[in-house]
């Protein structure tokens, strides 16, 4: 059974799905990610789906489930890199992925997580910039 | 004009992946647009999973078609599982008996140009979808 690697980069976990996943592979990823969040204490998860040429309802549900699991484990999930044709198809399929944060690419996803953390930690009012927050965390 | 139809057995998760790959290959060959390829492969993935999960496995046949004006692809998903008692209910968004999102059948219908379903309790289910080039 193939497994999708979960990489720790700084205080974030990066998952880049590069294969056409069997359903079981998607289910394994949910478990691996939950374990890794707890083991590392990471507060952010980026799931890169730029290599996926389709997202069907099963994978869509997996993304929503991962976002939900992360949330209760005190981590934020951002799905990045969705192809335009996939977005069009997903919406027509009836899946608009409510509750899932998205960004166009990994870089923007990391910026989104950093900003979310900054706001969650009550930053902003002291006029700190992002670098100060990154250094403090 | 028409190549031989290609048939796959659907008996495992892996076979659902194979269905997606075959449909993608044929969709490229008949020159569907990228968005239409994506829609058709997504619909095929939903329906092949239904064949596996609800139908207990079955077959998928992928065929190139031509109506004289346009080329297209026809895909038939056939199982001899329990069948569907209430097709209208099964085609309702959000209705599921399998713990999923209930979007597979209804969503797949929206993603194709033609959608025919032939089912009867105890006799199995046969779903045929067609996507035409624009």
Interface residues (C-beta under 8 A of the other chain):
Chain A: X20 X21 X22 X23 X24 X53 X54 X55 X56 X57 X58 X60 X61 X83 X84 X85 X86 X88 X89 X92 X93 X94 X95
Chain B: X13 X14 X16 X17 X20 X21 X24 X34 X35 X37 X38 X39 X41 X42 X45 X46 X49 X93 X100 X101 X103 X104 X106 X107 X108 X110 X111
